[in-house]
Amino acid sequence: MKNGKLLRKIGLSLAGLTLAASVNAGMITEWSGDGNDVLVSPVGAATVITPHSAWGDVSDDAGLAAGTAKWISYGNTGVGGVVAPNTADRNDRSQATAHFQRTFTVGGPGDLNIWLLSDDTATVDLTGPGGLLNIWDSYDGQLDPCAPGGTGVPVGCSEADMGITSFTGLLSGIYTLDVYAFQTNGDVFGSQYAIQYSVPEPGTLVLLGTGLLALSVRRKTR
């Protein structure tokens, strides 16, 4: 009987630790050019390109070493490559010069940070357990460099026009980031981004398994 009471206390304590640990989540950072980019359209594979001198870099803002995040495209549309044709309509996602996508799992309630640049501009959506959210619409104008021209309005290619946003308290589940990049000035073309999101701490799973084991032993003892 004493052993049963002891195991019961241990099981409840471990269960409590599990709940406490699940609230504390670690963060993982991913970036364009890490091999996990999905090119939805045109059909093919995302290509790392040579950036233009006017293009910024999201790496430092995301806590990465300079140049870690790469500029990507549907082909060699960077410096020394081919010129991507202008889009027919930058307000129509189906007319995007390139559509990049990335899927990831957030441990909730969790956080998500996004940093993004695009030449010339981009529309960006986030889809998750709560539905679809439009984060940024393409810039409706044309200045140099890129569409916003350093006005500080996202999304463009310079540091001043970098799209930066953060979310807190996200539901646990699978999320998809869609980047619809538009060429509007008949020159070099590409996008660059980094994301940082909450994931369950490895210790949470260990505690969960241990807690369930203790509770199971308690039931058998009784």
C-alpha angles and dihedrals in degrees: 000000000000090000090051092053091047093051090047091056092046092049093050092046092052091047088053091050089051092055092047094049094049090063091058109071130182123227129238125195126210129179144190112276095031091116096259099091115121116209105207095178140052089029111252140068129309110257127209109231139192109262124233116245090246093057120102130220125236092195099092093046089052092051094255131128113270112277095017093118109062132213108244138190142164090268141345097316096138129093110324093015138097125300114251113225120247118262120251093225126008091195093060115080091203088061094056115137087223133002115207123188137188129183124201140161122243121204105222149266074035147156132239130192124188131191118183142173129180139179111248101354142299147213112224129197133183121204123190145136089305095053133253124335125188106219101178136004121213115269110262101218142048127247131143132293094034124325103305092043097211094306091132094247114126138268113041138110102262126082089249091059097044115137109233125174141153135203128197133191095026117173116254112261149075119323131189125205115203120194115191104191121196131202109211105157106050098243138086116346139194149109136239130190147156130203131196122193143169121264128181113267112251088235090063092065092046092050091046092053093045092047093051091048092052092048090049092052089048091055093049092049092053 
